[in-house]
Amino acid sequence: MNSVNALSMWHQKFIISGDTDGRVLVWDTITGYVTRPEGAYKHKVSVTAVACNDKFVYTSASDMTMLSYEITAKDDSMPGDYQFFMKSL
């Protein structure tokens, strides 16, 4: 059974979650839409922590690996629209 192990809030609109399958997902709290980061979005084992600042998201897993993601605005989004995507670094 899969469960969420770690959560972090970004810009008071997006929830970033990490689960026992190693997935990192970005949830839009207004639309309910969920996206995966581009690139390496999945750990091999369970995600244990999620942290973020204005531009980056960091995740760690139970095998002591870490992934980092950059958050950037979509090309077609308007200023202040907060339509963002994450890509692995």
C-alpha positions, 0 to 999 in steps of 0.5 A: 500500500502506498502512502505519503511520507512528506509534504511541503507547501510552495507559494501557498498554492502548491503542495509537493508530496513524496510517497513510499513508492519514491514518487514526487508529485506537485498538487495544485490546491485550487484546481486539484491537478497533479503533475510530475517533475520533468526528468528524474522525478522518482527515487528508488525507495521511499521519500523521507523528506521534502523541502523547498524555497522560492525556486528549488525543491529538494527531496531525500529518500531512505537510501540517503539519496537526494534529488533537487528540482528547479521551479520555473514559470511555464512559457505561456503563463502570465506574471503572477499566474503561478503556473509552474513546472519542476524539472530535475537538476 
